[in-house]
């Protein structure tokens, strides 16, 4: 039963109720950091770390947190984990830290983290809250990578920095620019909604 519940929480966060293409939250960074796959992967892992552990911590202390100050406590907890990610990137991945710039610090403002804290972690035990936070982070990462793969191949002819298209490749300049992420995100939302609606129709 517990295994079934964990699987359902994972599938809801990654696919059935994905924060980006189903709930339409966390869109700003999805548009901003998807020009390269590695940037998107690191950003996604950072957000997964913060969402998972902040949900776990918030759930762990939820019964001791006065309701009228709970949001301040949640922001403080989230900020601690964001600072850990920021320090780690500055220490071990300085180039990526520079490339991501202010977006690492802005993880604290990502609606996905506060959304999961209020919607799930505040009302559920720590382990399911941890799984829910990780699942939503992975769902976010999946969308970022889907956009980044297309943008990096068409903009630079490479994938994760490895050149895969030959010398005759002509870069698509528009894929370097933020509007390309906007168009690709809209296509992903359209495709995933159609798939999920078709499944619902078949289930009926």
KAMO-V366285 format. One record per helix or strand. SS is the DSSP state (H for helix, E for strand). FROM is the first residue (numbers start at 1). TO is the last residue. Records with the same first field share a line. If there is no record, write none. Layout:
SS->FROM-TO ; FROM-TO
This chain:
H->2-16 ; 27-32 ; 37-60 ; 62-64 ; 67-92 ; 94-103 ; 105-109 ; 111-119 ; 121-123 ; 126-156 ; 173-176 ; 178-203
E->158-159 ; 162-163
